[in-house]
Amino acid sequence: MEKVKIERINELARKRKAEGLTQEEAAEQDALRKEYIQGFRDNLQQVLDSVVLQRPDGTKQKLQKKG
């Protein structure tokens, strides 16, 4: 996520605590938060996809999703 968008999320959070948000600002904050969370999840999934376990016998195996 772009730094500008993260700064905007923080700016809206500060404004919400100080004086409250308009409906448009609340909708913008919600959309930005959803985008941030999705980016975080995508990044975490990439990390988990690249993890390889090495067994005591020396074999290597990628992580697999549970059912």
N, C-alpha and C positions, 0 to 999 in steps of 0.2 A: 504494500500500500504506500502511496506517495506521502511524503512528509507533510505536505500541505494539508492533506485530508486528516492526518492524525492531529495536527495542530488545530484544525477546525473542530474535531471531536472534543478536544480538551477545552477549547474556547466555549463551546456550547455547554459543556459540563459545568464550567465555572459560572457561566451566566445563569444556568438553571438553579444553582445553589444561591446565587446572589439575588436575582430578581424574577426568575421564572422565564419560561420560553413561550413564544407564540406557537400556534398550531403548526405553522409552516416550519419553524425552527425545530420543533419536536419531531416532525416527520423527517426532516433532514438528518437530525441526530440519530434517529432509529435506522435510517437507510445506511448512514455511514458506519454505525456499529455493526450492522449485519454484514456489510462488505468487509470490515476489519476481521470479524470472527470467521467468515468464510476463507479469507486469505490465510489466517492462522491455521485453520483446519487443513487447508490444502498443503501448506508448508509442513505441518506435522506428518501428514500422510506421506509426503515425499521422503521425509527422514525415516519413517518406519519402513517404507518400501526398500530403502537401501541398507537396512540392518541385516547382518548375516550372523547367525549363531554358529559357534564352533563347538562341536561336541567333544567330550573327553577322548574319543577314539580318533579325533582329527578331522572328521567329516564336517562339512559346512552346509548349513541349511538356512534359507531365507525364512523370515517370519511369515506365518500364515494367519489369516483372519480366523477367528473362532466362529463357528456356525452361526 
